[in-house]
Amino acid sequence: MDKILTLIVPSYNMEAYLPYCLDSLLVKKGLDLLEVLVINDGSRDRTSEIAHGYETAYPGVFRVIDKENGNYGSCVNRGLEESQGKYVKILDADDSFNTGNFEKYLAFLRLTDADLVLSDFAVVDTGRNVRKVIRYDLGQGELYSMDDVCTSHIFKNMQMHAVAYRRENLIAMGYRQTEGISYTDQQWIFIPMISVRTVARFGNPVYEYMVGRSGQTVDPSVKAKNVGQTARCVLDMAIQYECIADKVAGKPVQEYLYSRITPLLKEVYVFSLTHYVTESRECLTNFDNDLKSASKTLYRHVGDRETSSFLGFEYITYWRSHRNANAALVRLLSRLYLLMLKKKGARRDSDPMSLPVSF
């Protein structure tokens, strides 16, 4: 039987989590519709051995691809090259699926023909207890026009855990993620959206996203050390955007793309300005110059008063005009910006824990 869904499972040293992840996929009905590609990214533990055990027990469903370490994007790229399903979805190896809802989800995929399928997801703690459910109530019905929904607040705050794409669209556009760095999950919900014309919504939580694990890339202390990786990720996104800028200008999807890339751009500027010493000053100067070369459109956009100002303080425009300003003054102004954000209770849209609760 043809595969309706390919799951790409990037896995690096995940022996403690992979069995739970893969067990959650063992539905009673529809297992033959599923292709699970476990991409072992040069693990040094028992990840490969565990995955091969599932491949042996469930031939034709699980397949292990052992490769040299290339980080997250290389796993996605390899998985796409090997995939055969009508739809493709990513499942991180420390996360899992709600097995009962996943069985219904596979049945749902057989009946739809949308370019993008959104499904609700749950945020769970390290004990796998549900702390929050993120729902994507787009309106009445199950099928929508991309132009009608992509500018809605719910859609613009959508996360990769909710997404399954029609595989042939990704192949046709030659989609690839940046390799060798983390944080490229944001690329998965960026440029591929230009291939979407229709959106279907499955109204039960499928993905269970675990938070709180030490060493996760979303850990603030880890992110702070890797701001350079965020910078490279967003620069590659800017280059991709510039290649299609004329095609999306003035269309609803442009607003969506701006909503995805703007917080990442601002993150690099704000972090660098609040840690403004000689090294970060040089890195930010290089980033700013590279962004201008990659996409003048996004360069202007992130510097706009409407995009990057708070209570009248245009922090990016100020820095661009005063690059040799006293470092202490730049840090003071930038931290004042962060303090005002905190006072208003602002939190990043991309943080699932800040989205509306629904049980």
Kinemage of the C-alpha trace (Angstrom):
@kinemage 1
@onewidth
@group {chain A} dominant
@subgroup {mainchain}
@vectorlist {calphas} color= white
{ca met a 1} P 0.000 0.000 0.000
{ca asp a 2} L 1.228 3.516 -0.809
{ca lys a 3} L 2.551 5.460 2.148
{ca ile a 4} L 0.348 8.350 3.193
{ca leu a 5} L 2.856 9.858 5.642
{ca thr a 6} L 6.620 9.942 6.041
{ca leu a 7} L 7.896 10.857 9.489
{ca ile a 8} L 11.462 12.156 9.635
{ca val a 9} L 12.965 11.544 13.096
{ca pro a 10} L 16.319 13.389 13.513
{ca ser a 11} L 18.221 11.539 16.237
{ca tyr a 12} L 21.506 12.353 17.955
{ca asn a 13} L 22.376 10.537 21.194
{ca met a 14} L 18.708 9.900 21.949
{ca glu a 15} L 18.908 6.420 23.539
{ca ala a 16} L 17.028 7.654 26.619
{ca tyr a 17} L 14.085 9.008 24.606
{ca leu a 18} L 13.887 7.153 21.292
{ca pro a 19} L 12.006 4.033 22.509
{ca tyr a 20} L 9.180 6.153 23.946
{ca cys a 21} L 9.086 8.208 20.759
{ca leu a 22} L 8.880 5.224 18.414
{ca asp a 23} L 6.479 3.259 20.621
{ca ser a 24} L 4.042 6.166 20.390
{ca leu a 25} L 3.790 5.552 16.626
{ca leu a 26} L 2.594 1.954 16.899
{ca val a 27} L -1.037 2.423 15.970
{ca lys a 28} L -3.392 -0.561 15.751
{ca lys a 29} L -4.886 0.490 12.414
{ca gly a 30} L -3.112 2.135 9.514
{ca leu a 31} L 0.466 1.246 10.409
{ca asp a 32} L 1.031 0.147 6.827
{ca leu a 33} L 0.263 3.720 5.716
{ca leu a 34} L 3.264 5.003 7.661
{ca glu a 35} L 6.941 5.382 6.799
{ca val a 36} L 9.245 6.278 9.699
{ca leu a 37} L 12.775 7.373 8.764
{ca val a 38} L 15.018 7.452 11.835
{ca ile a 39} L 18.005 9.580 10.821
{ca asn a 40} L 20.876 8.635 13.122
{ca asp a 41} L 23.087 11.715 13.010
{ca gly a 42} L 26.398 10.133 14.016
{ca ser a 43} L 25.239 9.212 17.532
{ca arg a 44} L 27.793 7.860 19.994
{ca asp a 45} L 25.304 5.977 22.163
{ca arg a 46} L 22.785 3.176 21.435
{ca thr a 47} L 20.524 5.304 19.222
{ca ser a 48} L 21.312 3.336 16.064
{ca glu a 49} L 20.997 -0.057 17.799
{ca ile a 50} L 17.591 0.862 19.250
{ca ala a 51} L 16.322 2.177 15.932
{ca his a 52} L 17.466 -0.924 14.053
{ca gly a 53} L 15.505 -3.011 16.544
{ca tyr a 54} L 12.301 -1.301 15.393
{ca glu a 55} L 13.343 -1.713 11.766
{ca thr a 56} L 13.691 -5.462 12.329
{ca ala a 57} L 10.419 -5.762 14.253
{ca tyr a 58} L 8.381 -3.649 11.812
{ca pro a 59} L 9.907 -4.010 8.330
{ca gly a 60} L 8.397 -1.717 5.748
{ca val a 61} L 7.439 0.820 8.431
{ca phe a 62} L 10.649 1.808 10.209
{ca arg a 63} L 13.865 2.470 8.329
{ca val a 64} L 17.166 3.594 9.836
{ca ile a 65} L 19.557 5.879 7.988
{ca asp a 66} L 22.963 6.026 9.677
{ca lys a 67} L 25.008 9.048 8.648
{ca glu a 68} L 27.856 11.232 9.810
{ca asn a 69} L 26.962 14.097 12.119
{ca gly a 70} L 25.662 17.102 10.213
{ca asn a 71} L 23.141 18.516 12.688
{ca tyr a 72} L 19.396 19.012 12.367
{ca gly a 73} L 19.084 20.370 8.852
{ca ser a 74} L 21.149 17.558 7.362
{ca cys a 75} L 18.744 15.030 8.895
{ca val a 76} L 15.735 16.786 7.372
{ca asn a 77} L 17.449 17.030 3.988
{ca arg a 78} L 18.406 13.350 3.977
{ca gly a 79} L 14.936 12.355 5.113
{ca leu a 80} L 13.322 14.302 2.267
{ca glu a 81} L 15.632 12.622 -0.232
{ca glu a 82} L 14.582 9.176 1.039
{ca ser a 83} L 10.881 9.875 1.707
{ca gln a 84} L 8.039 8.212 -0.185
{ca gly a 85} L 4.863 9.358 1.596
{ca lys a 86} L 2.246 11.725 0.198
{ca tyr a 87} L 2.809 13.938 3.254
{ca val a 88} L 5.941 14.526 5.274
{ca lys a 89} L 6.256 15.577 8.903
{ca ile a 90} L 9.131 15.961 11.384
{ca leu a 91} L 9.148 14.330 14.824
{ca asp a 92} L 12.060 15.116 17.139
{ca ala a 93} L 13.380 12.024 18.885
{ca asp a 94} L 12.791 13.370 22.408
{ca asp a 95} L 9.146 14.111 21.582
{ca ser a 96} L 6.280 11.721 20.861
{ca phe a 97} L 2.763 11.406 19.436
{ca asn a 98} L -0.581 10.807 21.095
{ca thr a 99} L -1.050 7.290 19.725
{ca gly a 100} L -4.852 7.272 19.686
{ca asn a 101} L -5.101 10.633 17.948
{ca phe a 102} L -2.307 9.674 15.591
{ca glu a 103} L -4.340 6.697 14.362
{ca lys a 104} L -7.240 9.057 13.597
{ca tyr a 105} L -4.794 11.486 11.981
{ca leu a 106} L -3.577 8.847 9.520
{ca ala a 107} L -7.192 8.128 8.557
{ca phe a 108} L -7.744 11.868 8.111
{ca leu a 109} L -4.743 12.155 5.787
{ca arg a 110} L -6.217 9.483 3.514
{ca leu a 111} L -9.297 11.662 2.963
{ca thr a 112} L -7.700 15.072 2.435
{ca asp a 113} L -5.791 16.500 -0.502
{ca ala a 114} L -4.564 19.778 1.002
{ca asp a 115} L -1.047 21.128 0.528
{ca leu a 116} L -0.628 21.689 4.265
{ca val a 117} L -2.208 19.800 7.151
{ca leu a 118} L -2.243 21.500 10.549
{ca ser a 119} L -2.875 19.510 13.708
{ca asp a 120} L -3.161 20.641 17.308
{ca phe a 121} L -0.285 19.705 19.617
{ca ala a 122} L 0.364 19.308 23.324
{ca val a 123} L 3.187 20.704 25.437
{ca val a 124} L 4.332 18.101 27.985
{ca asp a 125} L 6.849 18.101 30.823
{ca thr a 126} L 9.678 15.610 31.285
{ca gly a 127} L 7.224 13.256 33.010
{ca arg a 128} L 5.083 13.379 29.816
{ca asn a 129} L 2.309 15.178 31.676
{ca val a 130} L 0.290 17.535 29.463
{ca arg a 131} L 0.769 21.135 30.531
{ca lys a 132} L -0.890 22.875 27.622
{ca val a 133} L -2.675 22.148 24.364
{ca ile a 134} L -2.125 24.462 21.414
{ca arg a 135} L -5.155 24.547 19.138
{ca tyr a 136} L -5.476 25.862 15.585
{ca asp a 137} L -9.126 26.762 15.283
{ca leu a 138} L -9.158 28.425 11.875
{ca gly a 139} L -12.939 28.641 11.602
{ca gln a 140} L -15.768 26.453 10.372
{ca gly a 141} L -14.872 23.355 8.387
{ca glu a 142} L -11.665 21.412 7.744
{ca leu a 143} L -10.342 22.878 4.471
{ca tyr a 144} L -9.244 26.488 3.930
{ca ser a 145} L -7.619 28.729 1.361
{ca met a 146} L -4.061 29.694 2.302
{ca asp a 147} L -4.749 33.346 1.452
{ca asp a 148} L -7.718 33.368 3.813
{ca val a 149} L -5.899 32.002 6.870
{ca cys a 150} L -2.172 32.795 6.600
{ca thr a 151} L -2.464 36.317 8.023
{ca ser a 152} L -4.502 35.270 11.060
{ca his a 153} L -2.862 35.485 14.487
{ca ile a 154} L -3.295 31.753 15.020
{ca phe a 155} L -1.584 30.841 11.770
{ca lys a 156} L 1.252 33.340 12.129
{ca asn a 157} L 2.061 31.845 15.539
{ca met a 158} L 1.970 28.287 14.216
{ca gln a 159} L 4.849 25.991 15.176
{ca met a 160} L 6.625 23.200 13.308
{ca his a 161} L 5.028 20.589 15.598
{ca ala a 162} L 1.693 21.258 13.894
{ca val a 163} L 2.813 20.937 10.277
{ca ala a 164} L 2.684 18.247 7.595
{ca tyr a 165} L 3.432 19.233 3.982
{ca arg a 166} L 2.559 17.627 0.676
{ca arg a 167} L 5.928 16.046 -0.105
{ca glu a 168} L 5.877 16.622 -3.862
{ca asn a 169} L 5.656 20.394 -3.296
{ca leu a 170} L 8.861 20.387 -1.243
{ca ile a 171} L 10.640 18.227 -3.800
{ca ala a 172} L 9.493 20.457 -6.680
{ca met a 173} L 10.829 23.585 -5.013
{ca gly a 174} L 14.149 21.910 -4.130
{ca tyr a 175} L 13.685 22.675 -0.438
{ca arg a 176} L 16.766 22.278 1.773
{ca gln a 177} L 17.605 23.373 5.302
{ca thr a 178} L 20.900 24.820 6.474
{ca glu a 179} L 23.238 22.087 7.667
{ca gly a 180} L 25.774 22.090 10.491
{ca ile a 181} L 23.794 24.267 12.925
{ca ser a 182} L 20.800 24.106 15.259
{ca tyr a 183} L 17.599 26.220 15.215
{ca thr a 184} L 16.788 25.443 11.581
{ca asp a 185} L 13.316 24.218 12.563
{ca gln a 186} L 12.218 27.802 11.857
{ca gln a 187} L 13.171 27.273 8.218
{ca trp a 188} L 10.689 24.384 8.030
{ca ile a 189} L 7.778 26.805 8.528
{ca phe a 190} L 9.153 29.569 6.327
{ca ile a 191} L 9.856 29.191 2.587
{ca pro a 192} L 7.834 25.935 2.151
{ca met a 193} L 4.709 28.010 2.838
{ca ile a 194} L 4.921 29.613 -0.609
{ca ser a 195} L 3.950 26.230 -2.109
{ca val a 196} L 0.736 26.049 -0.059
{ca arg a 197} L -2.595 26.839 -1.674
{ca thr a 198} L -4.938 24.863 0.570
{ca val a 199} L -4.813 24.116 4.300
{ca ala a 200} L -6.575 21.319 6.171
{ca arg a 201} L -6.950 21.192 9.933
{ca phe a 202} L -7.070 18.052 12.080
{ca gly a 203} L -8.689 19.117 15.329
{ca asn a 204} L -7.029 16.817 17.880
{ca pro a 205} L -3.552 17.081 19.431
{ca val a 206} L -1.144 14.682 17.736
{ca tyr a 207} L 2.375 15.919 18.528
{ca glu a 208} L 3.558 15.961 22.173
{ca tyr a 209} L 6.354 18.501 22.535
{ca met a 210} L 8.487 17.968 25.633
{ca val a 211} L 9.910 20.979 27.472
{ca gly a 212} L 12.222 21.199 30.457
{ca arg a 213} L 14.920 18.754 29.368
{ca ser a 214} L 18.407 19.980 30.247
{ca gly a 215} L 20.488 20.817 27.194
{ca gln a 216} L 17.579 21.463 24.833
{ca thr a 217} L 18.374 24.030 22.149
{ca val a 218} L 15.455 26.132 23.424
{ca asp a 219} L 17.087 26.388 26.858
{ca pro a 220} L 17.891 30.148 27.252
{ca ser a 221} L 21.449 29.423 28.432
{ca val a 222} L 22.042 27.241 25.368
{ca lys a 223} L 20.506 29.777 22.988
{ca ala a 224} L 22.669 32.548 24.441
{ca lys a 225} L 25.815 30.594 23.563
{ca asn a 226} L 24.596 29.896 20.044
{ca val a 227} L 23.349 33.260 18.819
{ca gly a 228} L 25.812 32.892 15.933
{ca gln a 229} L 23.870 29.852 14.741
{ca thr a 230} L 20.623 31.812 14.885
{ca ala a 231} L 22.316 34.525 12.819
{ca arg a 232} L 23.417 32.060 10.145
{ca cys a 233} L 19.990 30.427 10.086
{ca val a 234} L 18.156 33.711 9.591
{ca leu a 235} L 20.637 34.948 6.984
{ca asp a 236} L 19.978 31.822 4.928
{ca met a 237} L 16.248 32.478 5.345
{ca ala a 238} L 16.812 36.044 4.111
{ca ile a 239} L 18.622 34.758 1.020
{ca gln a 240} L 15.752 32.344 0.332
{ca tyr a 241} L 13.251 35.136 0.800
{ca glu a 242} L 15.026 37.454 -1.629
{ca cys a 243} L 14.811 34.767 -4.315
{ca ile a 244} L 11.010 34.782 -4.130
{ca ala a 245} L 10.382 38.374 -2.930
{ca asp a 246} L 8.892 39.525 -6.243
{ca lys a 247} L 6.493 36.568 -6.329
{ca val a 248} L 5.013 37.226 -2.885
{ca ala a 249} L 5.105 41.045 -2.770
{ca gly a 250} L 1.687 42.390 -1.847
{ca lys a 251} L 0.231 38.921 -1.288
{ca pro a 252} L -1.043 37.598 2.072
{ca val a 253} L 1.785 35.087 2.324
{ca gln a 254} L 4.301 37.961 2.457
{ca glu a 255} L 2.778 39.099 5.750
{ca tyr a 256} L 3.117 35.549 7.058
{ca leu a 257} L 6.773 35.303 5.991
{ca tyr a 258} L 7.531 38.621 7.693
{ca ser a 259} L 5.906 37.328 10.882
{ca arg a 260} L 8.241 34.303 10.872
{ca ile a 261} L 11.550 35.988 10.104
{ca thr a 262} L 11.158 39.295 11.973
{ca pro a 263} L 11.451 37.881 15.533
{ca leu a 264} L 14.583 35.946 14.529
{ca leu a 265} L 16.189 39.041 13.036
{ca lys a 266} L 15.339 41.085 16.117
{ca glu a 267} L 16.687 38.348 18.392
{ca val a 268} L 20.153 38.685 16.856
{ca tyr a 269} L 20.142 42.484 17.151
{ca val a 270} L 18.742 42.597 20.687
{ca phe a 271} L 21.078 39.919 22.046
{ca ser a 272} L 24.128 41.525 20.438
{ca leu a 273} L 23.202 45.016 21.648
{ca thr a 274} L 22.557 43.870 25.222
{ca his a 275} L 25.967 42.168 25.242
{ca tyr a 276} L 27.730 44.997 23.415
{ca val a 277} L 31.458 44.430 23.719
{ca thr a 278} L 34.168 44.472 21.067
{ca glu a 279} L 33.510 40.912 19.853
{ca ser a 280} L 29.721 41.180 19.688
{ca arg a 281} L 30.012 44.641 18.097
{ca glu a 282} L 32.068 43.138 15.275
{ca cys a 283} L 29.684 40.170 14.896
{ca leu a 284} L 26.650 42.448 14.767
{ca thr a 285} L 28.319 44.719 12.210
{ca asn a 286} L 29.072 41.697 10.034
{ca phe a 287} L 25.515 40.391 10.454
{ca asp a 288} L 24.010 43.754 9.556
{ca asn a 289} L 26.184 44.029 6.452
{ca asp a 290} L 25.408 40.446 5.430
{ca leu a 291} L 21.677 41.023 5.867
{ca lys a 292} L 21.838 44.106 3.665
{ca ser a 293} L 23.612 42.075 0.991
{ca ala a 294} L 21.215 39.136 1.339
{ca ser a 295} L 17.975 41.110 1.225
{ca lys a 296} L 17.632 44.860 1.106
{ca thr a 297} L 13.891 44.354 1.607
{ca leu a 298} L 14.320 42.617 4.961
{ca tyr a 299} L 17.162 44.973 5.913
{ca arg a 300} L 14.796 47.924 5.571
{ca his a 301} L 11.915 46.040 7.154
{ca val a 302} L 13.720 45.184 10.393
{ca gly a 303} L 14.864 48.782 10.741
{ca asp a 304} L 11.394 50.272 10.275
{ca arg a 305} L 9.939 52.253 13.173
{ca glu a 306} L 6.858 50.019 13.134
{ca thr a 307} L 8.959 46.849 13.276
{ca ser a 308} L 11.769 47.677 15.694
{ca ser a 309} L 10.945 50.474 18.095
{ca phe a 310} L 9.567 50.567 21.588
{ca leu a 311} L 8.071 53.652 23.179
{ca gly a 312} L 9.816 55.741 20.558
{ca phe a 313} L 13.282 54.172 20.923
{ca glu a 314} L 14.310 52.883 17.487
{ca tyr a 315} L 17.125 50.710 18.751
{ca ile a 316} L 18.258 49.198 15.427
{ca thr a 317} L 18.114 52.504 13.562
{ca tyr a 318} L 19.970 54.179 16.449
{ca trp a 319} L 22.727 51.585 16.368
{ca arg a 320} L 23.082 51.752 12.586
{ca ser a 321} L 23.619 55.511 12.871
{ca his a 322} L 25.930 55.323 15.918
{ca arg a 323} L 28.009 52.190 15.454
{ca asn a 324} L 30.940 53.748 17.262
{ca ala a 325} L 28.809 54.974 20.138
{ca asn a 326} L 29.886 54.402 23.701
{ca ala a 327} L 29.310 50.704 24.430
{ca ala a 328} L 27.860 51.392 27.867
{ca leu a 329} L 25.269 53.745 26.332
{ca val a 330} L 24.233 51.152 23.741
{ca arg a 331} L 23.864 48.479 26.411
{ca leu a 332} L 21.879 50.830 28.616
{ca leu a 333} L 19.453 51.784 25.855
{ca ser a 334} L 19.043 48.196 24.706
{ca arg a 335} L 18.484 46.858 28.218
{ca leu a 336} L 15.966 49.614 28.794
{ca tyr a 337} L 14.143 48.250 25.770
{ca leu a 338} L 14.170 44.729 27.265
{ca leu a 339} L 13.075 46.042 30.655
{ca met a 340} L 10.110 47.794 29.100
{ca leu a 341} L 9.188 44.629 27.245
{ca lys a 342} L 9.329 42.656 30.480
{ca lys a 343} L 7.247 45.269 32.255
{ca lys a 344} L 4.556 44.936 29.614
{ca gly a 345} L 4.634 41.178 30.075
{ca ala a 346} L 5.676 40.658 26.471
{ca arg a 347} L 6.870 37.197 25.511
{ca arg a 348} L 8.120 35.815 22.239
{ca asp a 349} L 5.371 34.638 19.934
{ca ser a 350} L 7.434 31.581 19.077
{ca asp a 351} L 7.331 30.319 22.676
{ca pro a 352} L 4.585 27.664 22.774
{ca met a 353} L 4.144 28.223 26.489
{ca ser a 354} L 2.955 31.771 25.786
{ca leu a 355} L 0.123 30.720 23.507
{ca pro a 356} L -3.516 30.372 24.587
{ca val a 357} L -4.423 27.385 26.740
{ca ser a 358} L -7.150 24.985 25.661
{ca phe a 359} L -8.042 21.675 27.280
